[in-house]
Amino acid sequence: MEDTPVLKGADRSKLRGLAMRRGDGATLGKGGLADGFVSNVDNLLKREQLVKVRLLIDDRAERARMLDGLADRLGAEVVGRTGKTGLLYRRNPELPSLLR
């Protein structure tokens, strides 16, 4: 995947605000980062640019590792983490920017 530019703090804050009105986009369970799950999140990012991922993993360090691994595989950036929910962003140049 192509590199995503590093976001500024104000950009992250705006994206977290936008995410408050969204439901969970994908749920990561015991199957881990299976190809089908990664593909589903990739498709969501292409359509929406901003995706909430619910991680049904109790261990905090493992949740962080899984979310970071997912972001790396997809060329996305983690813009927020709250409890068992992570927020991924990847700009799609074919869609209007969420950061305007």
C-alpha positions in Angstrom: 0.0 0.0 0.0 1.1 3.6 -0.5 2.3 5.6 2.5 -0.3 7.8 4.3 1.0 11.2 5.3 1.2 11.8 9.0 -1.8 13.7 10.3 -1.6 16.8 12.5 -3.2 16.8 15.9 -6.1 19.0 14.7 -6.8 16.6 11.8 -6.9 13.6 14.2 -9.3 15.5 16.5 -11.6 16.4 13.6 -11.6 12.7 12.5 -12.4 11.5 16.0 -15.3 14.0 16.1 -16.7 12.7 12.8 -16.4 9.1 14.0 -18.7 9.8 17.0 -21.7 9.7 14.7 -20.7 6.4 13.1 -21.4 2.9 14.2 -18.8 0.2 14.2 -17.6 -0.6 10.7 -15.9 -3.9 11.4 -15.5 -6.3 14.3 -12.2 -8.2 14.9 -12.8 -11.4 16.8 -11.0 -14.6 17.5 -10.2 -15.1 13.8 -7.6 -12.3 14.1 -6.3 -10.5 11.0 -7.6 -13.1 8.5 -7.4 -12.1 4.9 -11.2 -11.8 4.6 -11.4 -9.4 7.5 -8.5 -7.3 6.2 -10.2 -7.2 2.7 -13.5 -6.1 4.3 -11.8 -3.2 6.2 -9.9 -2.3 3.0 -13.2 -2.0 1.1 -14.7 0.1 3.9 -11.8 2.5 3.9 -12.1 2.9 0.1 -15.7 3.9 0.5 -15.7 5.8 3.7 -12.0 6.7 4.4 -12.8 6.5 8.2 -13.6 3.2 9.8 -14.3 2.2 13.4 -13.0 -1.2 14.3 -14.3 -3.1 17.3 -11.7 -5.4 18.8 -13.1 -8.3 20.9 -9.8 -8.9 22.6 -9.4 -8.4 26.4 -5.7 -7.8 26.5 -4.9 -4.1 25.9 -1.4 -4.8 24.5 -2.8 -7.4 22.1 -5.5 -5.0 20.9 -2.9 -2.3 20.2 -0.7 -4.8 18.3 -3.7 -6.0 16.2 -4.9 -2.5 15.4 -1.4 -1.3 14.5 -0.9 -4.5 12.4 -4.1 -3.9 10.5 -3.2 -0.2 9.9 0.2 -1.3 8.5 -1.3 -3.9 6.2 -3.8 -1.4 4.8 -1.6 1.7 4.6 -4.0 3.4 7.0 -3.3 5.5 10.1 -4.7 4.9 13.6 -6.3 8.1 14.6 -7.9 7.0 17.8 -8.2 4.3 20.4 -10.9 4.1 23.1 -11.3 0.9 25.1 -12.0 -1.9 22.6 -12.6 0.5 19.6 -10.0 1.7 17.2 -10.4 4.3 14.5 -8.6 4.0 11.1 -8.2 6.6 8.4 -6.9 6.4 4.9 -7.5 9.2 2.4 -9.1 8.2 -0.9 -8.2 10.8 -3.6 -11.3 9.9 -5.5 -13.6 11.1 -2.7 -14.0 14.5 -1.1 -11.6 15.0 1.8 -13.0 14.5 5.3 -10.5 17.1 6.5 -11.9 20.2 4.7 
